[in-house]
Amino acid sequence: MNKIDLDWLEEFDQAMLGLYAINHSDAGMDEQLLVSYYDLEPREAALAFGNDYDLDRMNPLWPPMGLALNS
């Protein structure tokens, strides 16, 4: 079994959070699934995972519904 590099995993989680507002744990990814994306750069892997599982991308310009804006 391949071991996932912690630096790669941290960058992958940051990309997932920025794109989909979830990390690998939230997505239910185990080591076996992570290994299938490990040959890609972290951001590319996050985009590929989101595409494979039809995740909706987060829009960073607008707050999530129900979130009050502070003025």
N, C-alpha and C positions, 0 to 999 in steps of 0.2 A: 504494500500500500504506500502510495506517495504521501509525503508529509507536505502540507501547505505552508509556505513561507509566511511568517507572521507579518512581515512588511507588506507583502503582496495582499494578504487578507485585509489588512488595515486600509490600504488604498482601495481595494475592491469595495469594502464597506462604505468608505467615504463617497465613492462614485455611486453606489446604490442609494445612499441617503440623499445625495444631491439630485439624482434622477427620479427616484421612486419613493423617497421618504421611508425606506425600510432598509434593514441590513440583512446579512445572510441568514442570521438566526430567525429574524422575523419572516423571511421567505421560506423557512423550513429546509434550508440547504444543509446537507450533511457533507462529510469529507468526500465521499464518493462522487457526489454531484459537483462539488467545487473542483475536483480534479479534472472533470470534463471541460472546464473553462480555464484551467490553470495555464494553458499554453498561450493564452491571450494576455495582452496588457490589461491591468485592472479595469480601466474605463471601458475598453472594448468588451471585456468579459461581462461587465454589468449591462452594457447595451445588448449584447447577445442574449444574456439570460432574460432580460426584459422582453426582448423580441420573441424568444422561444416560448415564454409563458404569458404572452399578451398583457404585460403590465402597462398600466397607464402612467405616462410620465408626469411628474409633478411640475406645475407651472410656477417658477420662482418669482414671477412678477405679481402674482395675486396670492393673498393669504387663503388658507383653507376655509371652506364654508363654516360659519359658526364662530370664527375667530374674530373677536372685537379688535378694531384698530385703535391704537393709542394716538392721540393728536397732541 
